[in-house]
């Protein structure tokens, strides 16, 4: 008996094919080791699934997003099997794939150690060599309870089958009407291990070519502090050993560039415990970077037609009810402060106060677009577990702007803002970027998560989408990521090692002008409501500094470096000579220091290199006699005997900030 199926290939046209009844996806694709799963009628399944008449089948390759998840999910099972082979008392929690890897939770008497990681990896290797097959079985609740009677956490999941919050994204079948167990089966047919799981998995363990156990941490069962504390074992898995090596290199490079480490080494910033989590302080050198950034963006805003304003850090509660942030953003705000029965909030955003400035007097269409800008420090009640150096803080300084425009001019203003942002990113060396369009998600959330009518959302989204497409940049959808008051475009920039960071944002707001009763007198003499467009070019100055520190590995471009020139005398008698050179540089607005320390000459050179100073000026007897200096550059190259005036000119040219 034959059946007709459709073989789908996203890179070419689908083709119909007649195969024998009972043919599996694996047989269809020739048991290709690069095919780890299949998609049948849109559902991700094991390649051993038998095809029936009318099925639409697509191969899932190991290097695709779905394929990587299948590999990592299978590795999680192998890791769990390895753990239970080494620690008989270990009880199973859950084990899903995650970005770049997987984890599995265990109830064990003592935390895992690095020595345990090595032993677990070796045990995983033995399982992989055995080519154990992953076999899926549908079971009843009663059968599952009998087979997993020794696993209390699995028994709890069986009882929760169908609950939406059952497993915080775990691998158990939830709400699908059937319960499944996967057996790991040896070549002789015996079952080596089993787990409650929805799959799919690779055909057998030999498909797992490259993996590593990376770390462990404490984790509460099902994410609830009221539950038992388990040990979460993390690992990574990739299609090839080359992929794994590249990932490990990226990790090592990321560790070398970690801005938290460099912030200490370069004396840029710190996080004093006395202040509290997520509240950084900038040291003098970090303050230089922050000031240069502020000077740059202030000047750029003024040139772009923005007017500088300033607003308080706190406000009465009513303002945030008017704006809609209470209750829609209440969880992101710090609790209120009571002042004789009147609640005040630390501001989590600047826009409500800018609206008050707009409303302070009558406005005419001739003033539009009206653009306000400030360095507004806002405060977000981020949970301690998500704080991450400067890239996730509770104190955020925004180069925040709001443009008030006529509706017909909204697209042109968004274009204006997007050009501003891309120019800024390129000036700071972040020239690899794309756009993300954040919109509402499905119908179910519209009434509770978002404000506004269907027509308002469609119009606002269409404006942002059209400008994004006209820009020629890649535009990636982000359904459900919009602010409660409107859609947004965010610029996603890649750093020097390929990581993507959300940087600047542009948000279309049709909500707040109405809530604040903002109007202007239109060309026809009648009042009209403006469209409000939010934009933050750096996004967060703190976050931007953190990203830049990692992008440049602390070796900032000369115009941004805290110390641009370090003067190093070969001996004490040349200190006065170098002091005069430094004075000439300071007169030309160059940030320069002279090393007057008692360190030996070689140590002074190493200190400047460690601090990643762009230019070192060295003077010895020959230089002093010739009225010259010797350059030593950050890359170790040198240029000796350069006349002082030529040296000053070279440095001034190299340290000049970008001008547009």
N, C-alpha and C positions, 0 to 999 in steps of 0.2 A: 504494500500500500504506500502511496506517495502523498505528500502534502506540498502545498505551494506557500512559500514564505517570501518576504521582501527583505533583502539585505541592504541596509542603509549605511551609507558612508557620507559623513557630513562634507567631505571634500569633493564628492562627485554625485552623480545622480543615483537614486535608489534603483535596484535591479531585482526583478522577480526571479526566483529559483525554485526548481522542483527537487525535493529531497525525500529520502525514505522516511516513513513515519518512525518516530522515536529518535531521530537524529538530534544530537546535542549541539549547542553553540560551539563547544570545544571542537567537535568533529568538523563543523562547518568552517571554522577558521584554521583548521589544520593543526590543532594543538600547539599553536604558536606561543613560545615562552614569553613573548612581549604582550600577549593578550591575557589579562588577569581576571576579567569579568565580562559580562555582556549586558546590553540594555535591550530588553524585549518589551515591545509595546510601551516604551518609555520607562519601564521599571528596571532598576539595577538588580541583576541576578547573578548566581553562580554560572560558570560556563558549562556545567554538567546538566543544566536544565534541558528537558526534552521539548523540542519545538513542535507546535501544532499548526494546523492549517490556518493561514491568514496572519501569522505572527510577523511583526516587523522587527528585525534583529540588527543590532549594531555592536561591533567589537569595542571593548573598553581597553585601551592600551595602558601599559604600566606607567607611562609618563604623563597621562592626562590627570586632571584634578580628581575625577572619580577613581581612576586607577591607583593614584597615590593613596587615597583614603582606604581603598580595599587592601593594599599592601600593608598600610600602617595598622589597620584593624586586625589583620591576620597576625602581624607581629605582636600586637597586644596580647592575643591569645597565646602565642608561643611563649612570650615573656611570663604570662601567668602560669602556664604549664611548667616552665622552668623554675619559677619561684616555689611552686608546690612540690616539685621534685626535690628541692633543697631544704625547704622549710615545711615540714609535714603539717605543722599546726596552723599554717597560713589559711585564712578564710577569704573568699573572693568577694570583691565589691563589684565595680564596673570598670570597663576598659575601652573607651572610644578612641577613634583617631582624632587628632587635633592638628593645628597648623604645624607643618614640618615634622610631625611625629605622632606619638600616642602616649597614653598613660594607662595604668591599671592600679586600682585601689585594693589594698590588702589590710586585713586585720592581723597584725603580727605582734608578738610580745615586745620586740625591740625595734627601733628604727633601722632602716637599711644603712649600710656603710659603703664607702667606695670599694672595699674589698668584696662586699656582696655583689656590687655591680659587675665586677669581673667574673665572679663565679656564675652569676645569672647569664651573662653573655655566653660563657662556655657551654652552659647547659642548653641555651637556645641553639647554639651551633650543632649540638648533638641531635636535637629534635629536627633541625633543618635537614641534616644529612640523612635522616631516616625517611624523608619524603612522605611524611604523614599526610594523608588526604583529609580535607575538610568535608565532612558529610552532614548535610542538613536533614533534620527530622522534625516533622510536625508532631507535637505531643499535646495531651490534655493537661489541665492544671494538676490533676491528681498524679499523672505520670511524672510530670516535672517535679512535683514535691517529693515523690518517692525516690527519684534518681538523684536529687540534689538535697537530700535530707540533712547532710552534714554541712550545708552552706546556708547559714541563717540569713545572710543578706540577700541571697538569691531567692530564698523562700519569701522574703518580704516583697521582692519585686514581682513575684508571681501573684501575690495578693493584690498588687497595684496594677496589674495588667489592664490597660485601657485608660489609666489616669494620665492626664496631660503632663503632670509634673513628676512622673515616676522616677526618671533616671537622669535628670539634668543632661540630656543629650547622649545617654549611654546606648549600648548596643542591644538592649533587650527589646523584643517586639512590643510596641505600645499601640493599643487602639486599633490593631489591624485584624482582629477577629481570630487570630491563631497564634499559638505559642510555639516557638521553635528552639531546638537544641542543636548545637553543632558538635559532632564527635570528631576528635583527631584520631584517625585510624591508621594503624601500622600496616606494613605490607602483608603480614600474615592474617590480617583481618581483625585483629584485636583492637579494642578501644584504649588508647593511651590516656585520653583526657577528654573532658566535655565541658561545655559552657552554655548557659542560657543566652541566646543571641539571635538577632534577626538576619545577620550577614549583610551582603555576601562576603565570600572569602576567596582567596586564590585557590586554584585546584589542589595544590599540595605545598608543603612547606619548602620544597626546593625552589619555589618561585621567589623566596625571600633571599635576595642576593646581598643586601647591604643594610646593616642595622647597627645600632649601638644603644646601650643603656647609658643615660646621661646624668640623671640626678634623682633625688627623691625629696619629698616634703610631707608635712602633715596635712591632712584634709578631713573635714567632717563628712560623715556619711550623708549623702544626698544634699551636701552643702548647708546643713543645718547644725548650728553650734550646740543644739540640744541633743544631737545624736553622738554616736561613738566617734572618736578620733582615729582615723585610719592612716596608713602610710601610702602615699601616692608615688608610684615608681614611673618615672618618665623615660622615654626613649625616642629615637629617631629612626626612620627607615626610608630608603630610596631605591629606585629601580636598579642602579648600578653602583659599584664601589667608587667609580669616578664621581658620581653624583654625591655620594656620602662624603668623600674627601673634599669636594668643593664646598659642601655645606659646613663641614668642620672648619675649613679655612675661613669661611665667612664668619663663623662664630668667634674664631680666634681674632680676626680682624676687628669685629665688633667690640670684643673685650678690650683690645688695644686702644680703640677709639672712644671708649665709654666716657661720656662727658662728666660723669660723677667723679671718676678717677682723675681725669685731666683737670677738672676744676680745682682739685686739691693740689696737683703737681704744679699747675701754672698759677696758683693763687688767684683764681678768678671769682669763686663764690663758695658758699658753704651753707649748711642747713643746721644751725644751732638747735640742739634739743630744747634749750630754754624757750625758744620761740614756739615750737610745735611743728608737727609733721607738715610737709608741703609748703613751708614758708622760708624761701631762700633769702640770703643777704648777699649782696655783691661787694666784693673787695675792690680796692682801688683799680686793679688791672681789669677786673670784670666790669667795673664801672665805666672804664674807658670804652670798652666795646659797646656797652649799653648806650652811652652818650653819643658815640659816633652813629649808631643806628638811629637814635632819636633825631639827631641833627639831620641825617640823610632824609628820613621819612617826613619830618616836619617841613623841610624845604620843598620836598616833592609834592606834598599836599598843597602847600601855598601856591606853587607853580601850576597845580592842577585845578585851581579855583576854589579850594576849601578855605573856610574861615575857622580859625583856632578858637575853641571854647574850653571852659572848665566847669566841672560839676562836683558836688559833694560825694563822699564815700558812703553816706547813709541817707535814708529817707524814711518818712512816715509810711506805714504799711499801706495806706490807701492808694499811693501812687502805683504800687505793683499790682493791686487789684484792677486799677484802671487799665494798665498795660496788658493785663492778662497773664502776667508771670505767676501770680497767685490766683488759682491753684496750679496752673499748668506746669510751672517750673519750681514749685515749692520744695521738692526733694533736693534740688541743686543749690538751695539757698541756706545760709546759716540761720539758726533759730532767731526769733526776734528779741530785741532788747526792750525792756519796759521802762518808760520814762513817765512816771506819775499816771499810769494807766494808758498811756499812748505807746503802741508798739512801733519800734523803728527797726529797719532791716539794713544790714550791710548790702550794698548793691551788688548784684550778680551780673548786671548789664548797665550800659550807659544810655540806651535808647530812650527810656521814659523821660530822662532829664533833658535830652536834646529836644524831645517833643515840647517840653515846657518852654524852651527857648524859642522854638518856632511859634508857639501860641502866645508869646509875650506881647505881640502887636500884630496889626493887620499885615497881610502879605499880598503882593500882586504877582500875577503871572510873569511880569517883567523881571522879577527877582529869581525866577526858577531857571535852571536847577539851583536850589539853595543847598549848599554843602557845608555841613558842620563836621569838625574833626577835633579830637582831643586824645591825649594820653590818659586814658581812664583806667585806673586800677580797680578791678572787680574781684569779688571773693566767691568762690564756689566750694560748697561743702562736699568735696570729693571724699569717698571712703578711703581709709588709710591703706587698704589693700591694693588700690589702683594707683597710688602715688608713685611717680617714677622720675626722680631727679627733677630737672627743669622741664622735662617734657610732659609732666602731669603734676600740677601744683594746685594749691588752694588760693594763691594770690596771683592774679593774671593782669599784666599791664598790656592793654590793647591799644594799638594805633587805630582807634575806632572812629568810623565816619558814618554819617547818615546823609543821604541825598534825598531831597524832596523835589519831585518832578511832576509835571503833567503826565497823565497816563500815556499819551501818545509819544512821549519822549523817553519812556522807561527803557526801551531797548537800546537807544543811543547812550543812555547813562550807564547801563550795564557794560556795554562795549567799552566805554571810557574807563570804567573801573577795571575791567579785565586787562586792558592795555597797561594801565598803571601797575597792576600786580605782576604781569609777566616781565615788564621792564625791571621792576624791583628784584624779582627772583634771579634774573640773569645778571644784574649788577652784583648780587651777592654770591654768584657762582653756582646757583641751582638752576641749570638750564635744561634739565631733562624733566618734563612735567606733562601731565594730562589733566583733563577736567572730569569731575564727577558731578552728576546732576541728581540731587536728592529730592524726592517727591513723596507724596502720600503713598501709603500702602493700600491694602484691600479695603473693601467696603466696611468691614466689621469695625475698624478702628476710627473711621471718619468722624463719628459723632462724639467720641470721647477724647481722642488724641489731638485732633486738629480743629482749628477755628476757621469759619468761612464757608461760603457756598461753593457748589460744584463749579459754577461759572467763574468765580474768582480764582479758584485753583487752576482751572484749565487755562485761563488767560495768562496768569503769572507763570505757569510752567512753560507755556508756549513761548513766552518772551525769552526766558532763560535758555530754553532748548535751541531756539533759533540763533541767538547770539553765540552760544557754544558751538553750534555746527558751522556758523559763518567764520568762526575764528580759525578753522582748519585744524584745530587740536582734537585729539581723541576725546570723545565724550562717553563716559561710562555711566550707566544707570545705577542709581542707589534707591530703589523703592523703599519707602518707609522711613528714610533718613531725614526728611524735611523737619524744619522747626515747626512748632505748633501753629505759627502765624503765616507760614508761606514756604515755598520751595527755595532751594539754594544751589549755587554752584560753588564747589570747593576745588581748589587747585592742589593736586597731589604731586609732590615733587620727589624725585629719586635722588638719593645721596651718592657719594663716591663708591659705595659698595653695593648699590642696587636696592637699598631698602626704600620703601615708599612712606612718605610722611604727609599727613594733611596739613597744609599751610594756610593759605589765605582763603577767605570766603566772601561770597556776594549773595545776599538774601533779599528776596522780593517780599515786601510786607504790605498787604492790603488791609491788615487788621488794626494796627495801632492808630493810623490817622483817623479812622472812624471812632475808635474808642476814646481818643483825646479830642474829638471834634475839630480836627485841624482842617482849615480851609484857606484858600487864597481867592482873590478876585480874578476871575477869568477874563479873557478878551471881550466876552459879551457883557461884562459888568456884573455877572452873577457869581455867587460863591461856588467854588468847586473843591473837591477833596483831592489832595495830592497822593501820589504813590510814594512810599518810603522805601529806600533801598539801603540796607545795612552793608557795610564792608569793613573788614579788618585786613590790612595788607600784610603785615607780619603775622597777623592772627593773634598770637601772644608773643610779646618780646622775649619773655623767659623761655618759652618753648623754642622760638627761633634761634636763640643763642645756644640752647642745648643741641639742636640739630646741626647748626653751623660748626660747633666744636667737634662733633663727630664727623661731619662731612670733611673737614680739613684736618682731622686728627690733631687739633690744637695748633696747627701751623697756619694761622690766619693769613689772608692776603695782606700785603704790606700796608695798604690803606686802612685796614681794620685792626691790625696787630696792636696790642696794648703798648708794647715797647717796639718802636720801629728800628731803632739803631742802638747798639751797645758799643760804647767806645772802650777799648781795652789797651792800656799802655803796656809796652814790653817791660818797662821798669818805672820806678816811682818818678824819675826825673822828667818823664814825658807826660805826666798827669796834667800839668798846667797847659801844655800845648793842646792836648785833647780837650781840655775844658774850653779853650777858645773855639775849637771846631764845633763842640757841642752847642756853644752859644750861637754860632751862625745858623746851625740847624734849627734851634728853638725859635730863632727869629723868623724862620721860614715855616713855622708851625709843624715841625717834625718832632715826634715824641722820642726823646733821646735820653740815655743815661750813661754816665761814666762810671766804670768799675774802680772805685777807690779802695777796695777791700785789700786785706793782707794776703789773699790767696795767691798761690803761684800762678804764673802766666797761663800754663796749660789748664789749670783748674778754672780760670776765668773764661777761657774758650769753651770748656765743657759746660759751664753754667749757662752761658749764652745759648749754646746749642740745645741744652735741656729745656730752656725757656722758649725755644723755637723763635728766636729773634730773627727777623729777615736779613738785617745787615749788621755785621761787626766791622768796626773801623779800628785797625791796629796801627800803632805808631811805635817805631823804634828809631835808632840813630839815623839810618839812611833816610827814612821818611821825614824826620824832623829837619834834617839838613836841606832837603829838597823842597820843603814847604808842601809836603804831600801826605797821603795816608794810604794804607793798604786795605783793600776790601777782602772780607771773608764772607761768603754768602751762605745762606741757610743750607744749601745742598753740598757744602764743603768746598766748592770751587773758590779761587782767589783771583784778585787783580791787584797787583802791587804798584806802588809809586804813582798813585793817581793824584794830580794837583787838587788842592782843597776846593777850589771853586768848581772844578769838574765833578768832584765827589758830591758836593752839596746839590748841584744841578741834577745829577743822576738820582739821588735819593728823593729830592722833591718831586721829580717826575714820576717816580715809582710809587710814591705814597699819596698821590693826589686822589681823592675820592672820585668815584664815577659821577659824571655830570650829564644830565639829559636836558 
